[in-house]
Amino acid sequence: MCRSIKTLRPPVLPEEATEEDIRAAALQFVRKVSGFRAPAAHNREVFDRAVDEITASTARLLDGLEVRGGVRTP
């Protein structure tokens, strides 16, 4: 699932993920789950709201993670 979504935390990324990185991952997730690359006009609001909510949740997740030990690969 969502093979194009990359890990967004150090040490996988050399620095913290940007808002743009997080939003791009959220968009990919919503596209995959909904089955729509671009939603029809009547679905745009719910699609965009899902991207916003997942972006915010992902940012909170990354802010709260405590990474210990060596480098791990996904």
CYANA upper distance limits for C-alpha pairs under 8 A (distance plus 0.5 A):
  1 MET  CA     32 LYS  CA      8.35
  2 CYS  CA     28 GLN  CA      7.58
  2 CYS  CA     29 PHE  CA      6.94
  2 CYS  CA     32 LYS  CA      7.05
  4 SER  CA     28 GLN  CA      8.20
  5 ILE  CA     25 ALA  CA      6.08
  5 ILE  CA     28 GLN  CA      7.40
  5 ILE  CA     29 PHE  CA      8.22
  6 LYS  CA     25 ALA  CA      8.05
  7 THR  CA     12 VAL  CA      7.04
  7 THR  CA     13 LEU  CA      7.97
  7 THR  CA     74 PRO  CA      7.65
  8 LEU  CA     12 VAL  CA      7.56
  8 LEU  CA     13 LEU  CA      6.76
  8 LEU  CA     16 GLU  CA      7.92
  8 LEU  CA     17 ALA  CA      6.07
  8 LEU  CA     21 ASP  CA      8.06
  8 LEU  CA     22 ILE  CA      7.92
  8 LEU  CA     62 LEU  CA      8.28
  9 ARG  CA     13 LEU  CA      6.20
  9 ARG  CA     15 GLU  CA      8.26
  9 ARG  CA     16 GLU  CA      6.71
  9 ARG  CA     17 ALA  CA      6.99
  9 ARG  CA     62 LEU  CA      7.24
 10 PRO  CA     14 PRO  CA      6.40
 10 PRO  CA     15 GLU  CA      6.61
 10 PRO  CA     16 GLU  CA      6.83
 10 PRO  CA     67 VAL  CA      8.42
 11 PRO  CA     15 GLU  CA      8.17
 11 PRO  CA     71 VAL  CA      6.49
 11 PRO  CA     72 ARG  CA      8.23
 12 VAL  CA     71 VAL  CA      7.83
 12 VAL  CA     72 ARG  CA      8.02
 12 VAL  CA     73 THR  CA      7.49
 13 LEU  CA     17 ALA  CA      7.75
 17 ALA  CA     21 ASP  CA      6.31
 17 ALA  CA     22 ILE  CA      7.13
 18 THR  CA     22 ILE  CA      6.85
 19 GLU  CA     23 ARG  CA      6.56
 19 GLU  CA     59 ALA  CA      8.41
 20 GLU  CA     24 ALA  CA      6.57
 21 ASP  CA     25 ALA  CA      6.85
 22 ILE  CA     26 ALA  CA      6.77
 22 ILE  CA     55 THR  CA      6.40
 22 ILE  CA     58 THR  CA      7.33
 22 ILE  CA     59 ALA  CA      7.44
 23 ARG  CA     27 LEU  CA      6.59
 23 ARG  CA     51 VAL  CA      7.66
 23 ARG  CA     52 ASP  CA      8.19
 23 ARG  CA     55 THR  CA      5.75
 24 ALA  CA     28 GLN  CA      6.75
 25 ALA  CA     29 PHE  CA      6.71
 25 ALA  CA     55 THR  CA      8.42
 26 ALA  CA     30 VAL  CA      6.73
 26 ALA  CA     51 VAL  CA      5.95
 26 ALA  CA     52 ASP  CA      8.33
 26 ALA  CA     54 ILE  CA      6.08
 26 ALA  CA     55 THR  CA      5.98
 26 ALA  CA     58 THR  CA      8.40
 27 LEU  CA     31 ARG  CA      6.59
 27 LEU  CA     51 VAL  CA      6.06
 28 GLN  CA     32 LYS  CA      6.63
 29 PHE  CA     33 VAL  CA      6.65
 30 VAL  CA     34 SER  CA      6.32
 30 VAL  CA     47 PHE  CA      7.76
 30 VAL  CA     50 ALA  CA      7.42
 30 VAL  CA     51 VAL  CA      6.89
 31 ARG  CA     35 GLY  CA      6.12
 31 ARG  CA     36 PHE  CA      5.74
 31 ARG  CA     37 ARG  CA      5.80
 31 ARG  CA     38 ALA  CA      8.08
 32 LYS  CA     36 PHE  CA      7.68
 32 LYS  CA     37 ARG  CA      8.40
 39 PRO  CA     43 ASN  CA      6.12
 39 PRO  CA     44 ARG  CA      6.08
 39 PRO  CA     47 PHE  CA      7.45
 40 ALA  CA     44 ARG  CA      6.66
 41 ALA  CA     45 GLU  CA      8.50
 43 ASN  CA     47 PHE  CA      6.58
 44 ARG  CA     48 ASP  CA      6.48
 45 GLU  CA     49 ARG  CA      6.55
 46 VAL  CA     50 ALA  CA      6.66
 47 PHE  CA     51 VAL  CA      6.94
 48 ASP  CA     52 ASP  CA      6.72
 49 ARG  CA     53 GLU  CA      6.64
 50 ALA  CA     54 ILE  CA      6.57
 51 VAL  CA     55 THR  CA      6.47
 52 ASP  CA     56 ALA  CA      6.75
 53 GLU  CA     57 SER  CA      6.64
 54 ILE  CA     58 THR  CA      6.42
 55 THR  CA     59 ALA  CA      6.68
 56 ALA  CA     60 ARG  CA      6.80
 57 SER  CA     61 LEU  CA      6.65
 58 THR  CA     62 LEU  CA      6.64
 59 ALA  CA     63 ASP  CA      6.58
 60 ARG  CA     64 GLY  CA      6.63
 61 LEU  CA     65 LEU  CA      6.73
